[in-house]
Amino acid sequence: MAKKKNTIACDFCGRPADASEVLIPSAVSDVHICAECVAQLDEALQLYRDELSGAGKAEAAAPSMDKVPKPQEICKFLDSYVIGQDSAKKYLSVAVYNHYKRLAQKQDDEVDIEKSNIIMVGPTGTGKTLLARTIAKLLDVPFTIVDATVLTEAGYVGEDIESLLTRLLQAADYNVEKAQKGIVFIDEIDKIARKGDNPSITRDVSGEGVQQGLLKLLEGSIVNVPPQGGRKHPEQKMIPVDTKNILFICGGAFDGIERKIAQRLNTHVVGYSNNSARSNVKRDNFLQYVAPQDLKSFGLIPEIIGRLPILTHLEPLDRDALRRVLTEPKNAIIKQYIKLFEMDGVKLTFSEEALDLIVDKAIEYKLGARGLRSIVESIMIDAMYEVPSTKTKKFEISADYALEKLKAANFETATYN
């Protein structure tokens, strides 16, 4: 038996059993490895780990500012897709450019540039989400758009706040270093407003509770993120993500905030003093006077307002802007339908009167730019159903045809002059 033991050797280096500290047998076959080979393998693995960590650090190095588009270049790119909203474009362009500057800042710099998270307020259909989607095409950092309406406090039906960062990890192909320098657009931020001013015995799990949970993300902290999203549970593996360098852009319609602004602007002082600034208020667009105190009156808690220092608004689209939205942008609605018919070999045209009718109906129903799509779809549905089966090569949408289809679709039957 002792003789057989002496014949056993390491299958990697050939070292006999009596020359090694210990021989480790394989669990599935008659193969052995000595302690010395295990130590060498451990050293090789450590070198490999060091090389990987060095590559990760090199990838996470500060970006070169030479390739970063300047604010005016970013704004010009937005102009080709989004009509109007010059103020919001300017704020957004500067914020994104400064975000790149923060990433390029040297770690040993004495001046620590803080991030400037943004909140955009504007009516539905004015281009908040479109601005975010458009700027994502231009950026060289991970970008994701998430919806705040599904968020609830931990332990309740819905999604945890940390799931916002899951989308960012997916956009970065689960590269944590890259995701930690990304941008998150939180849409429908107004849907997590506090439901009431007075404390209640029930918890506001989808309102103020979510705002409290968002504080740590906006401020900058290390958050444990579930890699697949959804609910967290004790056995699930978590990915730690540092949100210090993640830029957050929030957008919401804040329906009814105009009343809060009007109440603030129309507050009368005791006495005979006359505030000339108040007399110059443009009452057709109160949103341009939005201030942090209005967001607080609407239901956002002061802590979250303080972590969104840049507040900008989007103008309601007037008739001229809606008319341009129909035809001018690269992805204009009319251009999309012309392309659809072109793929069937049909040349589609719209008369000027038909375009004016579409715009007038969008203004009448106060649907904004998003309403243009539903109106044009109602007009085009029959043509898209019938024309592909015919040999028609040209098709024109006139004002009379458009009005007839709108009546058939149960839109208002007011005559068009």
C-alpha positions as MATLAB code, in Angstrom:
seq = 'MAKKKNTIACDFCGRPADASEVLIPSAVSDVHICAECVAQLDEALQLYRDELSGAGKAEAAAPSMDKVPKPQEICKFLDSYVIGQDSAKKYLSVAVYNHYKRLAQKQDDEVDIEKSNIIMVGPTGTGKTLLARTIAKLLDVPFTIVDATVLTEAGYVGEDIESLLTRLLQAADYNVEKAQKGIVFIDEIDKIARKGDNPSITRDVSGEGVQQGLLKLLEGSIVNVPPQGGRKHPEQKMIPVDTKNILFICGGAFDGIERKIAQRLNTHVVGYSNNSARSNVKRDNFLQYVAPQDLKSFGLIPEIIGRLPILTHLEPLDRDALRRVLTEPKNAIIKQYIKLFEMDGVKLTFSEEALDLIVDKAIEYKLGARGLRSIVESIMIDAMYEVPSTKTKKFEISADYALEKLKAANFETATYN';
ca = [
       0.000    0.000    0.000;
       2.922    2.357    0.820;
       4.487    1.527   -2.547;
       1.304    2.549   -4.371;
       1.241    5.854   -2.510;
       4.760    6.664   -3.668;
       3.717    6.210   -7.303;
       1.098    8.989   -7.029;
       2.359   12.306   -8.424;
       1.041   15.743   -9.384;
      -0.458   15.545  -12.854;
       0.572   19.192  -13.549;
       4.283   19.257  -12.592;
       5.022   15.570  -11.975;
       6.160   16.175   -8.389;
       5.822   12.923   -6.381;
       3.617   12.753   -3.328;
       6.496   12.569   -0.858;
       8.046   15.764   -2.319;
       4.923   17.848   -1.913;
       3.197   19.281    1.117;
      -0.108   17.811    0.034;
      -1.665   16.276   -3.085;
      -5.261   17.299   -3.804;
      -7.254   14.614   -5.628;
      -9.938   15.341   -8.214;
     -13.517   14.498   -7.297;
     -14.352   12.910  -10.658;
     -11.163   11.140  -11.813;
      -7.784    9.856  -10.608;
      -6.067   13.216  -11.109;
      -4.013   15.064   -8.480;
      -2.548   18.562   -8.072;
       0.114   19.558   -5.543;
       0.034   22.535   -3.175;
       2.908   24.237   -5.032;
       0.971   24.221   -8.335;
      -2.098   25.603   -6.561;
       0.005   28.503   -5.229;
       1.353   29.240   -8.724;
      -2.164   29.180  -10.182;
      -3.323   31.599   -7.504;
      -0.500   34.009   -8.413;
      -1.393   33.777  -12.105;
      -5.055   34.457  -11.361;
      -4.125   37.466   -9.242;
      -2.063   38.920  -12.090;
      -5.042   38.395  -14.423;
      -7.348   40.162  -11.979;
      -4.936   43.073  -11.716;
      -4.830   43.396  -15.501;
      -8.644   43.405  -15.673;
      -8.955   46.050  -12.972;
      -6.340   48.159  -14.761;
      -8.300   47.884  -18.018;
     -11.487   48.873  -16.199;
      -9.777   51.915  -14.758;
      -8.462   52.885  -18.170;
     -11.959   52.596  -19.607;
     -13.343   54.691  -16.791;
     -10.722   57.381  -17.322;
     -11.890   60.943  -17.760;
     -13.219   61.616  -21.275;
     -11.416   63.999  -23.576;
     -13.181   67.348  -23.910;
     -11.996   67.652  -27.517;
     -14.721   65.320  -28.755;
     -17.491   66.723  -26.555;
     -20.008   68.891  -28.470;
     -20.279   72.456  -27.227;
     -23.600   73.754  -25.817;
     -24.454   75.611  -29.037;
     -23.732   72.473  -31.065;
     -25.972   70.408  -28.782;
     -28.735   73.013  -29.103;
     -28.392   73.063  -32.900;
     -28.779   69.280  -32.990;
     -31.938   69.552  -30.871;
     -33.302   72.208  -33.255;
     -33.404   69.678  -36.096;
     -35.845   67.485  -34.141;
     -37.659   69.758  -31.673;
     -39.490   72.939  -32.667;
     -39.244   75.939  -30.324;
     -38.514   75.517  -26.601;
     -35.327   77.604  -26.844;
     -35.109   78.140  -23.084;
     -35.345   74.418  -22.249;
     -32.837   73.543  -24.992;
     -30.352   76.060  -23.606;
     -30.623   74.734  -20.048;
     -30.387   71.135  -21.237;
     -27.405   71.771  -23.510;
     -25.432   73.551  -20.779;
     -26.268   70.862  -18.190;
     -25.092   68.037  -20.456;
     -21.898   69.905  -21.394;
     -21.123   70.600  -17.740;
     -21.757   66.925  -16.996;
     -18.944   66.031  -19.395;
     -16.755   68.629  -17.665;
     -17.360   66.962  -14.307;
     -16.344   63.618  -15.782;
     -13.183   65.151  -17.256;
     -12.183   66.839  -13.984;
      -9.020   65.528  -12.367;
      -9.515   63.599   -9.150;
      -6.926   65.643   -7.238;
      -8.548   68.980   -8.112;
      -9.258   71.116   -5.042;
     -12.514   72.480   -6.503;
     -15.218   69.823   -6.562;
     -17.798   70.619   -9.246;
     -21.229   69.494   -8.099;
     -23.728   68.102  -10.557;
     -26.741   70.193  -11.530;
     -29.788   67.966  -11.838;
     -32.610   69.465  -13.929;
     -36.387   69.529  -13.663;
     -38.462   70.504  -16.716;
     -42.069   71.672  -16.346;
     -44.372   71.850  -19.337;
     -47.837   70.881  -20.598;
     -48.394   67.551  -22.289;
     -47.298   67.400  -25.896;
     -44.685   70.167  -25.691;
     -41.632   67.961  -26.208;
     -40.190   67.003  -22.790;
     -39.680   63.339  -23.603;
     -38.745   64.143  -27.203;
     -35.948   66.410  -25.957;
     -34.613   63.570  -23.834;
     -34.823   60.977  -26.617;
     -33.185   63.343  -29.101;
     -30.257   64.243  -26.879;
     -29.672   60.539  -26.211;
     -28.754   60.132  -29.901;
     -25.921   62.614  -29.495;
     -24.375   61.462  -26.229;
     -21.389   59.215  -25.698;
     -22.427   58.220  -22.178;
     -25.099   55.700  -21.138;
     -28.550   57.279  -21.264;
     -31.914   55.877  -20.211;
     -35.486   57.120  -19.886;
     -37.548   55.783  -16.983;
     -41.116   56.395  -15.862;
     -41.872   57.486  -12.305;
     -45.518   56.360  -12.365;
     -44.683   52.713  -11.571;
     -42.495   53.483   -8.547;
     -43.603   52.699   -5.000;
     -41.916   52.360   -1.642;
     -40.034   49.136   -0.956;
     -42.357   46.309    0.004;
     -45.409   47.508   -1.961;
     -46.798   46.503   -5.354;
     -44.850   48.286   -8.079;
     -41.161   48.831   -8.728;
     -38.492   49.809   -6.236;
     -36.732   53.143   -6.670;
     -33.436   51.321   -7.340;
     -34.928   49.820  -10.514;
     -34.301   53.199  -12.183;
     -30.603   52.353  -12.200;
     -31.225   48.871  -13.593;
     -32.153   50.448  -16.939;
     -28.952   52.498  -16.837;
     -26.894   49.357  -16.159;
     -28.546   47.660  -19.120;
     -27.740   50.668  -21.337;
     -24.104   50.376  -20.223;
     -24.022   46.594  -20.857;
     -23.675   46.117  -17.087;
     -20.381   48.009  -17.031;
     -20.690   49.615  -13.596;
     -17.874   52.137  -14.139;
     -19.519   53.336  -17.339;
     -23.023   53.422  -15.836;
     -21.793   55.559  -12.932;
     -21.155   58.382  -15.417;
     -24.443   58.149  -17.270;
     -27.588   60.270  -17.514;
     -31.086   59.260  -16.327;
     -34.243   61.005  -17.549;
     -37.102   60.498  -15.064;
     -40.382   61.131  -16.884;
     -43.729   61.916  -15.224;
     -42.011   63.207  -12.074;
     -45.212   65.061  -11.155;
     -47.012   61.729  -10.643;
     -45.090   61.152   -7.390;
     -46.269   64.443   -5.872;
     -47.614   64.316   -2.338;
     -51.293   63.417   -2.491;
     -52.348   65.782    0.300;
     -51.020   68.592    2.436;
     -52.204   67.089    5.716;
     -50.571   64.061    7.371;
     -52.610   60.888    7.096;
     -52.751   57.659    9.042;
     -52.132   55.833    5.732;
     -48.766   55.888    4.004;
     -48.329   57.762    0.739;
     -46.412   54.858   -0.809;
     -46.467   56.103   -4.412;
     -46.119   59.803   -3.648;
     -44.073   61.252   -0.825;
     -42.615   57.824   -0.035;
     -41.065   57.611   -3.503;
     -39.698   61.149   -3.191;
     -37.976   60.210    0.060;
     -36.432   57.197   -1.652;
     -35.219   59.282   -4.583;
     -33.255   61.625   -2.315;
     -30.282   59.299   -1.952;
     -30.132   58.714   -5.723;
     -30.215   62.403   -6.624;
     -27.764   63.450   -3.924;
     -25.178   60.791   -4.667;
     -24.690   57.600   -2.697;
     -23.815   53.928   -3.193;
     -27.023   52.070   -4.033;
     -27.489   48.301   -4.269;
     -29.223   47.671   -7.589;
     -30.988   44.416   -8.563;
     -29.431   43.493  -11.940;
     -32.718   42.261  -13.415;
     -34.916   44.998  -11.921;
     -38.192   44.349  -10.139;
     -38.411   43.591   -6.450;
     -35.434   43.017   -4.169;
     -35.229   39.872   -2.032;
     -32.584   38.646    0.434;
     -31.125   35.908   -1.789;
     -30.756   38.143   -4.833;
     -27.317   39.326   -5.908;
     -26.967   43.116   -5.893;
     -24.689   45.403   -7.895;
     -23.403   48.440   -5.951;
     -23.662   51.636   -8.022;
     -22.338   55.055   -6.966;
     -24.764   57.776   -8.141;
     -22.419   60.682   -7.383;
     -21.623   61.280  -11.072;
     -24.985   60.296  -12.546;
     -26.895   63.286  -13.968;
     -30.655   63.208  -13.369;
     -33.062   65.086  -15.651;
     -36.708   65.115  -14.538;
     -39.748   66.115  -16.551;
     -43.438   66.421  -15.799;
     -46.632   68.118  -16.987;
     -47.608   69.321  -13.476;
     -51.205   69.729  -14.602;
     -52.837   72.505  -12.591;
     -49.645   74.172  -11.401;
     -50.711   77.313  -13.297;
     -53.282   77.937  -10.559;
     -50.533   77.776   -7.922;
     -48.432   80.252   -9.923;
     -51.404   82.571  -10.449;
     -52.213   82.578   -6.744;
     -48.634   83.507   -5.917;
     -48.427   86.270   -8.529;
     -51.783   87.759   -7.636;
     -51.107   87.998   -3.904;
     -52.122   91.490   -2.843;
     -50.158   93.469   -0.290;
     -51.815   95.582    2.369;
     -51.780   99.306    1.542;
     -51.718  101.368   -1.602;
     -48.392  100.254   -3.041;
     -48.493   99.207   -6.668;
     -46.172   96.489   -7.880;
     -45.363   97.335  -11.485;
     -43.777   93.914  -12.049;
     -47.086   92.232  -11.186;
     -48.965   94.380  -13.700;
     -46.659   93.130  -16.488;
     -47.497   89.460  -15.921;
     -48.478   87.647  -19.127;
     -51.595   85.802  -18.062;
     -51.787   83.578  -21.135;
     -48.691   81.625  -20.048;
     -48.144   81.401  -16.299;
     -45.617   78.564  -16.669;
     -42.836   80.983  -17.587;
     -43.002   82.299  -14.005;
     -42.675   78.857  -12.373;
     -40.542   78.874   -9.226;
     -39.448   76.266   -6.659;
     -42.178   77.359   -4.231;
     -44.779   76.438   -6.869;
     -43.380   72.901   -7.058;
     -43.628   72.712   -3.274;
     -47.270   73.846   -3.402;
     -47.929   71.188   -6.054;
     -46.655   68.401   -3.777;
     -42.903   67.987   -4.169;
     -41.062   67.911   -0.867;
     -38.458   70.657   -0.233;
     -35.617   68.135    0.020;
     -36.136   66.848   -3.529;
     -36.586   70.385   -4.924;
     -33.219   71.306   -3.416;
     -31.599   68.380   -5.225;
     -33.018   69.583   -8.564;
     -31.422   73.045   -8.622;
     -32.057   73.861  -12.308;
     -35.716   74.579  -13.038;
     -36.835   75.310  -16.593;
     -40.169   75.356  -18.394;
     -41.492   74.435  -21.814;
     -43.770   76.849  -23.636;
     -47.228   75.750  -24.766;
     -47.095   75.319  -28.528;
     -48.948   78.046  -30.436;
     -50.447   77.692  -33.899;
     -47.245   78.536  -35.789;
     -45.203   76.086  -33.727;
     -47.712   73.272  -34.258;
     -47.727   73.988  -37.983;
     -43.940   73.659  -38.048;
     -44.058   70.480  -35.967;
     -46.202   68.883  -38.657;
     -43.714   69.345  -41.494;
     -40.252   70.615  -40.477;
     -38.467   68.197  -38.066;
     -36.517   65.231  -39.440;
     -39.134   62.898  -37.988;
     -42.140   65.147  -38.744;
     -45.525   63.433  -38.714;
     -46.330   64.312  -42.326;
     -42.921   63.037  -43.471;
     -43.618   59.727  -41.758;
     -46.881   59.194  -43.634;
     -45.312   60.271  -46.921;
     -42.610   57.632  -46.335;
     -45.224   54.963  -45.537;
     -47.056   55.611  -48.813;
     -43.782   55.889  -50.726;
     -42.975   52.307  -49.717;
     -46.144   51.289  -51.608;
     -45.116   53.353  -54.640;
     -47.681   56.080  -53.906;
     -46.873   59.806  -53.828;
     -48.806   61.312  -50.919;
     -49.418   65.070  -50.718;
     -51.246   67.319  -48.266;
     -52.877   70.592  -49.247;
     -52.037   73.696  -47.213;
     -55.694   73.948  -46.156;
     -55.626   70.366  -44.860;
     -52.534   71.081  -42.770;
     -54.181   74.212  -41.359;
     -57.261   72.173  -40.460;
     -55.173   69.606  -38.584;
     -53.447   72.344  -36.586;
     -56.747   74.089  -35.783;
     -58.232   70.852  -34.452;
     -55.159   70.184  -32.288;
     -55.516   73.662  -30.769;
     -59.259   73.204  -30.332;
     -58.812   69.990  -28.346;
     -55.723   71.298  -26.462;
     -53.765   68.130  -27.154;
     -50.429   69.704  -28.041;
     -48.030   68.147  -30.534;
     -48.976   64.639  -29.419;
     -52.553   65.311  -30.509;
     -51.416   65.993  -34.060;
     -50.571   62.319  -34.479;
     -54.029   61.115  -33.410;
     -55.746   63.625  -35.700;
     -53.623   62.709  -38.731;
     -54.097   59.014  -37.985;
     -57.880   59.463  -37.950;
     -57.690   61.189  -41.321;
     -55.311   58.648  -42.889;
     -56.705   55.344  -41.587;
     -59.090   54.733  -44.520;
     -56.488   55.740  -47.105;
     -53.882   53.450  -45.519;
     -56.433   50.626  -45.593;
     -57.613   51.080  -49.198;
     -54.750   52.569  -51.251;
     -52.257   49.630  -50.999;
     -54.820   47.379  -52.723;
     -55.293   49.768  -55.658;
     -53.068   50.906  -58.518;
     -53.131   54.517  -57.356;
     -49.827   56.326  -57.803;
     -50.825   59.696  -56.360;
     -53.015   60.579  -53.416;
     -53.807   64.056  -52.089;
     -55.329   64.938  -48.739;
     -57.550   67.993  -49.126;
     -59.274   69.998  -46.399;
     -62.700   68.599  -47.395;
     -61.389   65.011  -47.303;
     -59.745   65.597  -43.925;
     -62.876   67.163  -42.427;
     -65.022   64.308  -43.715;
     -62.767   61.714  -42.081;
     -62.675   63.641  -38.806;
     -66.479   63.705  -38.715;
     -66.573   59.977  -39.388;
     -64.140   59.466  -36.522;
     -66.526   61.315  -34.136;
     -64.349   64.395  -33.868;
     -66.100   67.738  -33.527;
     -68.245   68.444  -36.578;
     -67.694   72.204  -36.602;
     -67.348   73.498  -40.158;
     -63.949   74.747  -41.259;
     -63.759   78.175  -42.789;
];
